[in-house]
């Protein structure tokens, strides 16, 4: 096992896996643009905590259970409903006639932000497959021949570091540039973030229904 190369590969794969827009990224952006940097960082921390748990689950043999249709359908449905609830809150903020509520309690609460990030990531079954794909890539690159316990733990930790580095970097960047956006622009950004959440919600619900009708009622 090439330890330094394993860490680098896992970190890069984790960083890249965090780039596509998802619920956690949108919630990080909302808080960072609203000036709640601590809350945005806690969303990122909650998200990576969940992803790390899923990573260990994937590498240590419980993934087949979580990938069963009878389980996956409820994960997708739960994620879709959570995203829809967050979309409604986002639209309410974007519709304010005068300004955004920069001290909105739901956005600045640290504990709630952590739980939001954790829940959004945990209700996303594809993360299991992301970890398994990453494992396959590492094996094909010849970084490690067999993922024993040590290699698995190192891979998950380094990959999680890559995930959280992107999310926290996003939070820091958006929080730093928020002053360049007039309030009307922030309202438009909120509106489009809300649409993004609705779109993700529909994808989750669609996947849930597709699995439901394909495999029958769990």
C-alpha positions in Angstrom: 0.0 0.0 0.0 1.3 3.4 -1.0 0.1 5.4 2.0 0.9 9.0 0.7 -0.6 8.2 -2.7 -3.7 6.6 -1.1 -4.3 9.8 1.0 -3.9 12.1 -2.0 -6.2 10.0 -4.2 -8.9 9.7 -1.5 -8.7 13.5 -0.8 -9.0 14.4 -4.4 -11.9 12.0 -5.0 -13.7 13.4 -1.9 -13.1 17.0 -3.0 -14.4 16.3 -6.5 -17.4 14.3 -5.2 -18.5 17.4 -3.2 -18.5 19.8 -6.2 -21.9 18.8 -7.8 -24.7 21.0 -6.5 -26.8 19.3 -3.9 -28.9 20.1 -0.8 -25.9 20.5 1.5 -24.1 22.9 -0.9 -27.2 25.0 -1.3 -27.7 25.2 2.5 -24.1 26.2 2.9 -24.5 28.9 0.3 -27.6 30.3 1.9 -26.0 30.8 5.3 -22.7 32.0 3.9 -24.4 34.7 1.7 -26.5 35.7 4.7 -23.4 36.3 6.8 -23.8 33.3 9.0 -20.4 31.8 8.4 -20.4 29.6 11.6 -23.8 28.1 10.7 -22.6 27.5 7.1 -19.5 25.7 8.4 -21.7 23.6 10.7 -23.8 22.5 7.8 -20.6 21.4 6.1 -19.5 19.6 9.3 -22.9 17.9 9.6 -22.8 16.8 6.0 -19.3 15.3 6.2 -20.1 13.6 9.5 -22.9 11.8 7.7 -20.8 11.0 4.6 -18.1 9.6 6.9 -20.6 7.3 8.5 -21.8 6.2 5.1 -18.2 5.7 4.1 -17.5 3.3 7.0 -20.8 1.5 6.4 -19.8 1.1 2.7 -16.3 -0.2 3.4 -17.2 -2.6 6.3 -20.0 -4.6 4.7 -23.4 -3.0 5.6 -23.8 -1.3 2.3 -25.8 -4.2 0.7 -28.5 -3.7 3.4 -28.7 0.1 2.8 -28.8 -0.4 -0.9 -31.8 -2.7 -0.8 -34.9 -1.3 -2.6 -37.0 -1.6 0.5 -34.6 0.7 2.4 -33.5 3.0 -0.5 -37.0 4.0 -1.4 -37.6 5.5 2.1 -34.2 7.3 2.0 -35.0 8.9 -1.3 -38.5 9.9 -0.1 -37.2 11.3 3.2 -34.5 13.3 1.3 -37.1 14.6 -1.1 -39.4 15.8 1.6 -36.6 17.4 3.5 -35.4 19.3 0.4 -38.9 20.5 -0.3 -39.3 21.9 3.2 -36.0 23.7 2.8 -37.2 25.0 -0.6 -40.3 26.5 1.0 -38.3 28.3 3.6 -35.9 29.6 0.9 -38.8 30.9 -1.2 -40.3 32.7 1.9 -37.0 34.5 2.3 -36.7 35.5 -1.3 -40.2 36.9 -1.3 -39.7 39.5 1.4 -40.8 42.8 0.0 -38.0 44.9 1.5 -35.0 42.8 2.4 -33.8 39.4 3.4 -33.9 38.7 7.1 -30.2 38.5 7.8 -30.8 37.4 11.3 -33.3 34.6 10.6 -33.2 32.2 13.5 -33.4 29.2 11.3 -30.3 30.2 9.4 -28.1 31.2 12.3 -28.8 28.3 14.7 -25.7 26.2 14.9 -27.3 23.0 16.2 -30.0 23.1 13.6 -27.5 23.9 10.8 -25.5 20.8 11.8 -28.6 18.6 11.9 -29.6 20.0 8.5 -26.3 19.1 6.9 -26.2 15.7 8.5 -29.8 14.9 7.4 -29.4 16.0 3.8 -26.3 13.9 3.4 -27.6 10.9 5.2 -30.8 10.8 3.2 -28.8 10.5 0.0 -28.3 6.8 -0.8 -26.0 7.5 -3.9 -23.3 8.5 -1.5 -22.8 4.8 -0.8 -22.1 4.2 -4.4 -19.8 7.2 -4.5 -17.6 5.6 -1.8 -17.6 2.3 -3.6 -16.8 3.9 -6.9 -13.9 5.7 -5.2 -12.7 2.4 -3.8 -12.8 0.9 -7.3 -10.8 3.8 -8.7 -8.1 3.5 -6.1 -7.8 -0.2 -6.8 -7.6 0.3 -10.5 -4.9 3.0 -10.1 -2.9 0.4 -8.1 -2.8 2.6 -5.0 -3.8 -0.4 -2.9 -4.2 -4.0 -3.8 -6.7 -5.0 -1.1 -8.6 -2.7 1.2 -7.9 -4.1 4.6 -9.2 -2.3 7.8 -6.3 0.1 7.9 -6.5 1.1 4.3 -10.3 1.5 4.5 -10.1 3.8 7.5 -7.4 5.9 5.9 -9.4 6.2 2.7 -12.6 7.2 4.4 -10.9 9.8 6.6 -8.9 11.3 3.7 -11.9 11.3 1.4 -14.0 13.0 4.2 -11.3 15.6 4.5 -11.6 16.3 0.8 -15.4 16.6 1.1 -15.3 19.0 4.0 -12.5 21.1 2.4 -14.7 21.9 -0.6 -17.8 22.7 1.5 -15.9 24.9 4.0 -14.0 26.5 1.2 -17.3 27.3 -0.5 -18.6 28.8 2.7 -15.6 31.0 3.3 -15.6 32.2 -0.3 -19.3 33.1 -0.5 -19.1 34.7 3.0 -16.2 36.9 1.8 -17.9 38.1 -1.4 -21.4 38.6 -0.1 -20.8 42.3 0.3 -20.5 42.6 -3.4 -24.1 41.5 -3.9 -26.9 44.1 -3.5 -29.9 42.9 -1.5 -32.0 42.6 -4.7 -29.4 40.3 -6.1 -29.3 38.2 -3.0 -33.1 37.8 -3.2 -32.7 36.5 -6.8 -30.0 34.2 -5.7 -32.3 32.9 -2.9 -35.0 32.4 -5.5 -32.8 30.3 -7.7 -31.4 28.4 -4.8 -35.1 27.6 -3.9 -35.7 26.3 -7.4 -32.6 24.2 -7.1 -33.9 22.6 -3.9 -37.3 22.0 -5.6 -35.5 20.3 -8.5 -33.4 18.1 -6.2 -36.6 17.3 -4.3 -38.4 16.2 -7.4 -35.4 14.0 -8.4 -35.4 12.3 -5.0 -39.2 11.7 -5.1 -39.0 10.5 -8.7 -36.3 8.0 -7.8 -38.3 6.8 -4.8 -41.4 6.2 -6.8 -39.4 4.5 -9.6 -38.0 2.1 -7.1 -41.4 1.6 -5.5 -43.1 0.7 -8.7 -40.2 -1.4 -9.9 -39.8 -3.5 -6.9 -43.3 -3.3 -5.3 -44.3 -2.0 -2.0 -41.5 -2.5 0.7 
